[in-house]
Amino acid sequence: MPGLLKIIASRAAPALRGHNLTQRANLYTRPAKEKIGPAETAIGMSMFSLAILGPAGWILAHLEDYKKKD
């Protein structure tokens, strides 16, 4: 049985994949055009932290409200 599945998979896999697309990464080896300052870095990191931790904090702060069956 495993041999039969291997044969079916080897014949079906190319048909399911379709055309092969080559993906290329855009890599640049030059330094950035503009330097990012410490204030911009702090604002960016705080916004990302708020976006990630904010919803979890909201749920934990209102956990007792979610437990009620009203």
N, C-alpha and C positions, 0 to 999 in steps of 0.2 A: 504494500500500500504506500509506504513512503516513497518508493521509486516512482510510482505512478504520479504522485503529487509533484515530485521533482520535475518530471517530464512536462506535466501540464503547466507548472509555474515557469519553466524555462521557455516554453512556447508562447505563453500568454503575456509574460512580462514586457517584451519589446512592443507589443501591440498596445499595452496599457500606458506605457511611457510616452508614446507619440514621438515627435521629432526631438532630436537632441539639440538643446540650446546651450551655447557656451556662455557662461557668465564671466564677466571680467570686472575686477575691482578697480575703482578709480583711486590710485595711490599717487600722492604727491610727496616728493622728498624735499621740497623747499620749506623754509620756515614760514610761519604765518605772516600775512601782510601787516596785521595790526596786533599788538600785544593786548592781552586781556588783563585789566587791572584787578587789584585785590577786592575792590568794592563790587565790581561786576561778578567776580568769582563767588563772593559771599552771597550776593543776591541770587545768583543761579543755583547755588547749592541749597539755600534755604527754600527756594521755590520747589525744587525737586523733592526735598525732604517733606515739605508740606503736602505735595501731591501724593506722595507714597504713604506717609504716616497719618495724614489727616483723616481719611475715611476710617482707618482702623481705630484711631483715637475717638472718633465720633461714636462708633459702635460700642467701644468699651465704656465710654462715658454714659451711654444710654442703655446699658445692658439690662438694668432693672425694668425699664419701660418695655423692652422686647420680651421679657419673661412673663409679663402680665397677659392673661387670656381675655381681656375685655374686648 
